[in-house]
Amino acid sequence: MAEATEEKKAVDADVKRVHTYPLIRHSDMNDEMKTETMELCVTACEKFASNNEAAAKMIKDTMDKKFGASWHAVVGEGFGFEITHEVKNLLYMFFGGTSAIIVWKCS
């Protein structure tokens, strides 16, 4: 009986974790901007669950209106990036298990 419990724990450790909540990986924004941006990203991803391009466009357009021009957004799975951004204007997060979102401002 004890062996079965240990085997189950070993199998559970190998299972991929799926996050259904927003998980901020990196951000240098102030807390208020970070919260607003995170909520916007969640809303966009829920509204356009099957269309990452439309979600990114919604995020970009809303950020341009709220915080001034030159915002960029990428929504997707399995991408890498190296960017130059303005200080205090970057958010990198995960949502819905497999989607990654990066939002940054550069002028």
PLY file of the C-alpha trace (Angstrom):
ply
format ascii 1.0
element vertex 107
property float x
property float y
property float z
element edge 106
property int vertex1
property int vertex2
end_header
0.00 0.00 0.00
2.81 2.40 0.85
4.49 1.64 -2.49
1.35 2.62 -4.42
1.22 5.96 -2.59
4.88 6.65 -3.36
4.39 5.74 -7.04
1.38 8.07 -7.26
3.43 10.92 -5.78
6.22 10.29 -8.32
3.73 10.33 -11.21
2.07 13.52 -9.89
5.47 15.23 -9.78
5.97 14.52 -13.51
2.58 15.91 -14.54
2.68 19.26 -16.36
1.14 22.06 -14.32
-1.60 24.02 -16.10
-2.24 27.48 -14.70
-5.79 28.74 -15.17
-5.02 32.02 -13.43
-2.78 34.83 -14.67
0.84 34.18 -13.78
3.16 37.18 -14.08
6.61 35.97 -15.06
8.31 39.38 -15.19
7.25 42.99 -14.89
8.90 46.29 -14.15
5.63 48.29 -14.18
4.30 50.02 -11.09
1.61 48.03 -9.26
-1.36 50.02 -10.56
-0.31 49.79 -14.21
0.62 46.12 -13.79
-2.83 45.27 -12.38
-4.66 47.18 -15.13
-2.55 45.56 -17.85
-2.96 42.08 -16.39
-6.75 42.48 -16.20
-6.80 43.78 -19.79
-4.78 40.78 -20.99
-7.08 38.32 -19.22
-10.16 40.03 -20.69
-8.72 40.01 -24.21
-7.67 36.36 -24.01
-11.07 35.30 -22.69
-12.93 37.36 -25.32
-10.76 36.11 -28.22
-9.93 32.61 -26.94
-9.30 31.20 -30.42
-7.79 34.30 -32.06
-4.48 35.43 -30.56
-4.04 38.16 -33.17
-7.34 39.83 -32.23
-6.45 39.58 -28.53
-3.06 41.24 -29.14
-4.70 44.00 -31.19
-7.24 44.68 -28.42
-4.45 44.86 -25.82
-2.32 47.18 -27.98
-5.18 49.53 -28.87
-6.37 49.80 -25.27
-2.86 50.40 -23.92
-2.27 53.11 -26.56
-5.45 54.90 -25.43
-4.76 54.58 -21.69
-1.02 55.13 -21.49
0.01 56.86 -24.71
1.30 55.57 -28.05
3.89 52.96 -29.06
2.67 49.90 -27.13
3.27 46.44 -28.57
1.67 43.11 -27.63
2.33 39.49 -28.52
-0.07 36.70 -27.56
0.74 33.10 -28.39
2.40 29.82 -27.56
6.00 28.71 -27.95
7.77 31.93 -28.88
10.99 33.54 -27.74
11.83 37.21 -27.72
14.51 39.78 -27.18
13.22 43.33 -27.04
14.23 46.87 -26.19
11.67 48.69 -24.08
11.17 51.80 -22.02
11.93 51.35 -18.33
8.83 50.61 -16.20
6.81 49.57 -19.27
7.12 45.77 -19.62
4.83 42.90 -18.64
5.42 39.21 -19.43
2.78 36.79 -18.21
1.12 33.43 -18.79
-2.62 32.77 -18.90
-4.89 29.83 -19.59
-2.21 27.20 -19.22
-0.33 27.56 -22.50
-0.70 31.17 -23.66
2.06 33.68 -23.07
1.54 37.44 -23.33
4.17 40.12 -23.52
3.26 43.81 -23.52
5.87 46.55 -23.80
6.27 50.17 -24.79
9.04 51.59 -26.94
9.19 54.90 -28.74
0 1
1 2
2 3
3 4
4 5
5 6
6 7
7 8
8 9
9 10
10 11
11 12
12 13
13 14
14 15
15 16
16 17
17 18
18 19
19 20
20 21
21 22
22 23
23 24
24 25
25 26
26 27
27 28
28 29
29 30
30 31
31 32
32 33
33 34
34 35
35 36
36 37
37 38
38 39
39 40
40 41
41 42
42 43
43 44
44 45
45 46
46 47
47 48
48 49
49 50
50 51
51 52
52 53
53 54
54 55
55 56
56 57
57 58
58 59
59 60
60 61
61 62
62 63
63 64
64 65
65 66
66 67
67 68
68 69
69 70
70 71
71 72
72 73
73 74
74 75
75 76
76 77
77 78
78 79
79 80
80 81
81 82
82 83
83 84
84 85
85 86
86 87
87 88
88 89
89 90
90 91
91 92
92 93
93 94
94 95
95 96
96 97
97 98
98 99
99 100
100 101
101 102
102 103
103 104
104 105
105 106
